[in-house]
């Protein structure tokens, strides 16, 4: 959502908003592919990360509607488990890779990522056709 309206007075207010710098540690994966889960009636989708060997990540339909993720952007998971989406441009401008802070085992339990479920780690690439969900 872009708050700029083209109205000079309104946009000048936005230009004067205070600026903040972020120092938080997050976990993230770049999105390679997003595909519907065959047989899922609620509209959940599989996210395939760019990083090899991670496996598929399930995105719940409500999370998808709220965040509108796109290929090339990033799934971002904060250490408290809150999952969001960030465009590549915004993410890459604000974060760098690093091993800082607790791992998810110390902070986020599986299933506590608000609309995002991590699949089991895999030593292989996900299949070309995502697995079907039993009805």
C-alpha positions in Angstrom: 0.0 0.0 0.0 1.4 3.4 -1.0 0.2 6.3 1.2 1.3 8.9 -1.3 -1.8 10.5 -2.9 -0.2 13.1 -5.3 -1.6 15.8 -3.0 1.5 18.0 -2.3 0.3 19.0 1.2 -0.5 15.4 2.2 2.7 14.0 0.7 4.8 16.7 2.5 3.5 15.4 5.8 4.7 11.9 4.9 8.1 13.3 4.0 8.4 14.8 7.5 7.6 11.5 9.4 10.5 10.5 11.7 12.8 7.8 10.3 13.8 4.7 12.3 16.5 2.1 11.8 15.8 -1.6 12.4 18.2 -3.8 14.4 16.2 -6.9 14.8 17.3 -10.5 14.0 14.9 -12.5 11.7 14.9 -15.7 9.7 14.0 -15.4 6.1 13.9 -17.3 2.8 13.6 -15.8 -0.7 10.5 -17.1 -2.6 11.2 -19.2 -5.7 7.7 -20.5 -6.3 4.2 -20.3 -4.8 1.7 -22.9 -5.9 -1.8 -24.0 -4.8 -2.0 -27.1 -2.6 -3.9 -29.6 -4.7 -7.0 -30.7 -2.8 -6.9 -27.9 -0.2 -10.3 -26.2 -0.2 -9.3 -23.2 1.9 -6.7 -21.9 -0.6 -3.5 -22.7 1.2 -0.4 -22.7 -1.0 3.1 -24.2 -1.0 6.1 -21.9 -1.0 9.3 -23.3 -2.5 12.3 -21.3 -1.2 15.3 -20.4 -3.4 17.6 -22.0 -0.8 18.0 -25.7 -1.6 17.2 -28.4 0.9 14.7 -26.6 3.0 11.6 -28.3 1.7 8.2 -26.8 1.1 6.6 -24.3 3.4 2.8 -24.2 3.8 1.2 -20.7 3.6 -2.4 -20.5 5.0 -5.0 -18.8 2.8 -5.6 -16.0 5.4 -1.9 -15.3 5.6 -1.7 -15.1 1.8 -4.7 -12.7 1.6 -3.1 -10.4 4.2 0.5 -10.4 2.9 0.1 -11.0 -0.8 3.5 -12.7 -1.2 5.2 -12.7 -4.6 8.0 -14.7 -6.3 11.3 -13.0 -5.6 10.2 -11.5 -2.3 11.0 -12.9 1.2 9.1 -14.8 3.8 10.3 -13.2 7.0 9.9 -14.9 10.4 10.6 -12.9 13.5 12.0 -14.7 16.6 8.6 -14.5 18.3 7.1 -16.4 15.4 5.3 -13.6 13.6 5.6 -14.2 9.9 5.4 -11.4 7.3 6.3 -10.9 3.7 8.8 -8.4 2.4 9.6 -7.3 -1.2 13.2 -8.2 -2.3 14.0 -4.5 -2.6 12.9 -3.7 1.0 14.4 -6.8 2.5 17.8 -6.6 0.9 18.1 -2.9 1.7 17.4 -3.6 5.4 19.0 -7.0 6.2 22.2 -8.8 5.8 22.8 -12.5 6.4 24.3 -13.4 9.8 24.2 -15.9 12.6 22.9 -13.6 15.4 20.4 -14.3 18.1 18.6 -17.5 19.2 17.6 -20.2 16.7 14.0 -21.0 16.2 14.5 -24.0 18.5 15.2 -21.5 21.3 12.4 -19.0 20.3 9.8 -20.3 17.9 8.1 -23.7 18.2 6.8 -25.4 15.0 3.3 -24.4 14.3 3.6 -21.0 16.1 4.3 -18.9 13.0 0.9 -17.4 12.4 -0.3 -18.8 9.1 3.0 -20.4 8.1 4.0 -24.0 8.6 7.5 -25.2 8.1 7.8 -28.5 6.4 10.5 -31.1 7.3 14.0 -30.2 6.1 14.9 -32.2 3.1 18.3 -33.2 1.7 16.8 -33.0 -1.8 14.9 -30.5 -3.9 11.1 -30.5 -3.5 9.2 -32.4 -6.1 8.1 -30.6 -9.3 4.5 -31.4 -8.4 3.7 -30.4 -4.8 2.2 -33.2 -2.7 -1.6 -33.4 -2.5 -3.4 -32.8 0.7 -5.9 -35.5 1.7 -9.5 -34.3 1.5 
